[in-house]
Amino acid sequence: MIEIVETEAGTARITWHRAEEPRLVLALSHGAGGGVEARDLQALARVLPGHGVTVALVEQPWRVAGKKVAPAPKTLDTGWRGIWPALAGMELPVISGGRSAGARVACRTASELGAHAVLALSFPLHPPGRPEKSRAEELLGAGVPTLVVQGGNDPFGRPQEFPDGSYDLVAVADADHGFAVPKRAAITQEQALETVTAGVVRWVGPLA
């Protein structure tokens, strides 16, 4: 089911993947360079409803409008705040999540929106080749239970680069920022996505 939501940043779109007997809602937004068709978002939308988690794939207003470049972080946060009432309207705990830029938005807004937890997929810890430009403060400041799922070869931050903190981390061997793995990798593309989904399923288990 598709739901259109008006926000102060423009028109957003939610695609609902509903569990039969939901106990949680997992809201996931896309990154700055792609949409909700990303392989990890689609995999979670297929798998999580079978575990009692309704998945809401959220398209930010800039993406709905057909723009190719994401706006400033403040505008992304405004769009996310605008869709939150629709997510919370199911009267279930809401996990705020996203990939890349969407993960940053989820971390920045979690406390103020009352998110139950945060799922950060491919958190962009720093720009490629610029480890000194760390965004760890956003991740560490989420203020709620947080899971990071990170590719082992992500140029925006490999798992071993992440600082110590009160969050969980699942590493996906050989995967890049989009969780793609090369043909020479020790795991297949299917196995990489299974690592993502299995890690999230384990993590959400105790959250309900």
SULGILIN-V274057 format. One record per residue. N is the residue number from 1. BURIAL is b if it has 24 or more other ideal C-beta (glycine too) atoms within 12 Angstrom, else e. Layout:
n=[N,N]
burial=[BURIAL,BURIAL]
//
This chain:
n=[1,2,3,4,5,6,7,8,9,10,11,12,13,14,15,16,17,18,19,20,21,22,23,24,25,26,27,28,29,30,31,32,33,34,35,36,37,38,39,40,41,42,43,44,45,46,47,48,49,50,51,52,53,54,55,56,57,58,59,60,61,62,63,64,65,66,67,68,69,70,71,72,73,74,75,76,77,78,79,80,81,82,83,84,85,86,87,88,89,90,91,92,93,94,95,96,97,98,99,100,101,102,103,104,105,106,107,108,109,110,111,112,113,114,115,116,117,118,119,120,121,122,123,124,125,126,127,128,129,130,131,132,133,134,135,136,137,138,139,140,141,142,143,144,145,146,147,148,149,150,151,152,153,154,155,156,157,158,159,160,161,162,163,164,165,166,167,168,169,170,171,172,173,174,175,176,177,178,179,180,181,182,183,184,185,186,187,188,189,190,191,192,193,194,195,196,197,198,199,200,201,202,203,204,205,206,207,208]
burial=[e,e,b,e,b,e,b,e,b,b,e,b,b,b,b,b,b,b,b,e,e,b,b,b,b,b,b,b,b,b,b,b,e,b,b,b,e,b,b,b,b,b,b,b,b,e,b,b,b,e,b,b,b,b,b,b,b,b,b,b,b,b,b,b,e,e,e,e,e,b,e,e,e,e,b,b,b,b,b,b,b,b,b,b,e,b,b,e,e,b,e,b,b,b,b,b,b,b,b,b,b,b,b,b,b,b,b,b,b,b,e,e,b,e,b,b,b,b,b,b,b,b,b,b,b,b,e,e,e,e,e,e,e,e,b,b,e,b,b,b,e,b,b,b,b,b,b,b,b,b,b,b,b,b,e,b,b,b,b,e,b,b,e,e,e,e,b,b,b,b,b,b,b,b,b,b,b,b,b,b,b,e,e,e,e,e,b,e,e,e,e,b,b,b,b,b,b,e,b,b,b,e,b,b,e,e,b,e]
//
